[in-house]
Structure formats: structure tokens, C-alpha cells
Amino acid sequence: MYIPKHFYQSDIQAIHELMARNPFGALVTAGSGGLCADHIPFELVPEIGPYGALWGHVARANPVWRETSEESEVLVIFQGANAYVSPTWYPSKQVHGKVVPTWNYVVAHAYGRIRVVEEASWLKAHVQRLTSREESAFAQPWSVGDAPAAFTEKMLTAIVGIEIQLTRLEGKSKVSQNRPIDDRKGVAEGLRNQGTNGSAQMAAYVESAKS
């Protein structure tokens, strides 16, 4: 990933936070048919190794777990808030007019190697944690135990777990920090006026960014 110095995110904790807030990642692998991207909800396990690990699962019918060797490097992309930035939001437009549109975004690239996990106990615990995480927002959360045990056990045989111990992380935070302070204030105001959740998130990034 191309990362100009002023957009480079080196803080591992900040990258982990982005991954945890946006756990639906794109797993990119190179198999017999070439490059492939699988979209998977991940668990981040930060305490494993220097960069953490990712736990996930795929359908057993998905060839990715057979075709990706443990020696091959894989990439998981986590996309955070992103938003179009209009040049009309820059006060500098009125001064010299030398402004153009751009796109702000925050993203993390996580690299590592896949280990396949087929143990039923690991898979069940993993699915329970994923479900609890997502169902926690509901007034009456569903749990794995709500389904018949025999049905659950059968469903677990249809998936395969994957563990990716991370070997490096790349973070990019392009949030107008290359613009003058007045332009950054204008971008934050313009984004907030749009009234969408994604725009509000990006406005917060712009306001908290350091030049």
C-alpha cells in the first residue's frame, strides 16, 4: 500500500482499534486460480505475538483453506470510515482557488500466515464469541445455545477455522492532516453537515488528527 509519510499510522494499538471496530475483513490469498478475496468476520487476538492474531472461519466448501499453504503470506484488509471531501469546504478556495476534491479514509492491512483449525471445541467457542459480540446490541440477544445441540454440532462440521498469526501491520489514516488548520476545520464542518454516521466518524478523525 502506498503510504505518504504524513498519512502513515505506526501505532499498533490504534491499528488494532480500527480492526476491532471494523471486524469484517477481506482476506486476500493467492491460490491455483490466482488472487482471491474472501470476506470474513474476524476476531482480533492482540496478545498473540508482536502484532496479534486473527481468528475466523470459512465454509468447508470454500477451497481457500485447502489451497493456501502455511508458508504463503496472506493479507487481510480492514476498511474504516471513509468520505468524499469537497473542495468547497476549504476556506483556501476563496483565497487562491487551487483546490481539488479528494477522498478521506482509514484502513489497515494485516499480513500473516494461515493455520487451519478443525477442532470442534475451538470452532464452537469461536462461533459463540462472534455471536455474543454481534448480538450484544440487541435487546433480546440470540445465543448459540438457543439452537438444538444436535443441529449446532452438525452446522459446525460445515465450517473450518482459520488462524492468522500476524507478521506485520500497515495503517493508513488519510484524514486531511496535510491541509492547513482552517481547511481541516472546514472539512470537519462540511462532513458533519451531511448528517450521516460515516461522515460524522470521518469528521471526528479530521478533528483529532495531528499535522
C-alpha positions in Angstrom: 0.0 0.0 0.0 1.3 3.4 -0.9 1.5 5.5 2.3 2.9 9.1 2.3 4.7 9.9 5.5 2.0 12.2 6.8 -0.7 9.5 6.4 1.3 6.7 7.9 -0.1 5.1 11.1 2.6 3.4 13.1 0.7 2.9 16.4 -0.1 -0.8 16.7 -2.8 -0.1 19.3 -4.5 2.4 17.0 -4.4 -0.1 14.1 -5.8 -2.8 16.4 -8.6 -0.5 17.5 -9.5 0.1 13.8 -9.6 -3.6 13.1 -11.7 -4.3 16.2 -14.2 -1.6 15.3 -14.4 -2.9 11.7 -14.0 -6.7 12.0 -15.4 -7.6 8.6 -12.2 -8.0 6.7 -11.2 -9.0 3.1 -8.9 -12.0 3.2 -6.7 -11.9 0.1 -4.9 -15.1 -0.9 -3.1 -16.5 -3.9 -4.2 -20.0 -5.0 -4.2 -22.2 -8.0 -6.7 -19.9 -9.7 -4.8 -16.7 -8.9 -5.7 -14.0 -6.5 -8.9 -14.5 -4.4 -10.7 -12.3 -1.9 -12.9 -13.8 0.8 -15.0 -11.5 3.1 -14.9 -12.8 6.7 -15.8 -11.5 10.2 -12.7 -11.8 12.3 -11.8 -11.9 15.9 -8.7 -9.9 16.8 -6.5 -11.6 19.5 -4.0 -8.9 20.3 -2.0 -10.8 22.9 -0.6 -13.4 20.4 2.8 -12.5 19.1 4.1 -8.9 18.5 1.2 -8.0 16.1 -1.6 -10.1 17.3 -3.6 -12.8 15.5 -6.9 -13.1 13.6 -9.4 -15.9 14.1 -12.1 -16.6 11.6 -13.9 -19.4 9.8 -15.0 -20.2 6.2 -17.4 -22.7 4.7 -15.8 -26.2 4.4 -16.8 -26.0 0.7 -14.6 -22.9 0.2 -11.3 -24.1 -1.3 -9.3 -21.3 0.3 -8.4 -23.4 3.4 -7.0 -26.2 1.2 -5.3 -24.1 -1.4 -3.5 -21.7 0.9 -0.3 -23.1 2.3 1.0 -22.2 5.7 4.2 -20.9 4.0 2.3 -18.4 1.9 1.7 -14.9 3.1 -1.9 -13.7 3.1 -3.4 -10.2 3.5 -6.5 -9.1 5.4 -7.8 -5.6 4.6 -9.9 -3.7 7.2 -11.7 -0.6 6.0 -12.8 2.0 8.4 -14.6 5.3 7.9 -14.3 7.0 4.5 -15.8 10.0 2.9 -15.7 12.3 -0.1 -14.2 15.7 0.6 -15.5 18.6 -1.5 -13.1 21.5 -2.3 -16.0 23.9 -1.5 -15.3 23.1 2.2 -11.8 24.6 2.1 -11.6 28.3 3.1 -8.5 28.5 1.0 -10.7 28.0 -2.1 -11.8 31.7 -1.7 -8.2 32.8 -1.4 -6.4 31.2 -4.4 -8.8 28.6 -5.8 -6.0 26.0 -6.0 -8.0 23.1 -4.5 -9.4 19.8 -5.8 -11.7 17.1 -4.5 -10.2 14.1 -2.6 -11.3 11.1 -0.5 -10.5 10.6 3.1 -10.2 7.1 4.6 -8.7 5.0 7.3 -7.5 1.5 6.5 -5.4 -1.3 8.0 -3.5 -4.1 6.2 -2.7 -7.1 8.3 -0.2 -9.7 6.9 0.4 -13.2 8.2 0.2 -16.9 7.5 -2.9 -19.2 7.8 -3.2 -22.2 10.1 -6.2 -24.3 9.5 -8.2 -25.3 12.7 -10.7 -28.2 12.6 -11.2 -28.9 16.3 -14.9 -28.8 17.2 -14.3 -27.2 20.6 -12.3 -24.4 19.0 -14.9 -23.8 16.4 -17.7 -23.8 18.8 -16.0 -21.3 21.2 -15.1 -19.1 18.3 -18.7 -19.0 16.9 -20.0 -18.3 20.4 -17.7 -15.4 20.9 -18.6 -13.9 17.4 -22.3 -14.3 18.1 -22.1 -12.8 21.5 -20.1 -9.8 20.1 -22.7 -9.0 17.5 -25.8 -9.9 19.4 -24.9 -7.7 22.3 -26.5 -4.7 20.6 -29.9 -6.4 20.7 -32.5 -6.1 23.5 -33.1 -9.9 23.3 -29.8 -11.3 22.0 -29.7 -14.8 20.4 -27.1 -17.2 21.6 -25.7 -20.4 20.1 -27.4 -22.3 23.0 -30.8 -21.3 21.7 -30.5 -23.8 18.8 -30.8 -27.5 19.4 -27.4 -29.0 20.3 -27.5 -31.7 17.6 -28.3 -29.0 14.9 -25.4 -26.8 16.2 -22.9 -29.7 16.1 -24.0 -30.5 12.5 -23.5 -26.9 11.4 -20.0 -26.8 13.0 -19.0 -29.7 10.7 -19.7 -27.4 7.7 -17.1 -24.8 8.6 -13.3 -24.7 9.0 -11.5 -22.4 11.3 -8.5 -20.3 10.3 -5.9 -18.6 12.5 -3.6 -16.0 11.0 -0.7 -15.1 13.2 0.2 -11.6 12.1 3.8 -10.8 10.9 3.3 -7.2 10.0 0.7 -4.4 10.1 0.3 -1.3 7.9 -2.0 1.5 8.8 -3.0 4.5 6.7 -5.0 7.4 8.0 -5.8 10.0 5.3 -7.9 12.5 7.2 -6.9 15.9 5.8 -3.9 16.3 8.1 -1.9 17.6 5.1 -4.3 20.6 4.8 -4.0 24.0 6.7 -5.8 24.1 10.0 -8.6 26.3 8.6 -9.2 23.9 5.8 -9.4 21.0 8.2 -12.0 22.8 10.3 -14.0 23.4 7.1 -13.8 19.7 6.2 -15.0 18.6 9.6 -17.9 21.1 9.4 -18.8 20.0 5.9 -18.8 16.3 6.9 -20.9 16.9 10.0 -23.5 18.9 7.9 -24.0 15.9 5.8 -25.6 14.2 8.8 -24.6 10.6 8.0 -22.9 8.3 10.5 -19.9 7.7 8.3 -19.4 11.4 7.7 -19.6 12.1 11.4 -17.0 9.4 12.1 -14.7 10.9 9.5 -15.3 14.4 10.9 -14.1 13.1 14.3 -10.9 11.7 12.7 -10.2 15.0 11.0 -10.7 17.0 14.2 -8.4 14.7 16.2 -5.6 14.3 13.5 -2.2 15.7 14.0 -0.5 17.5 11.2 
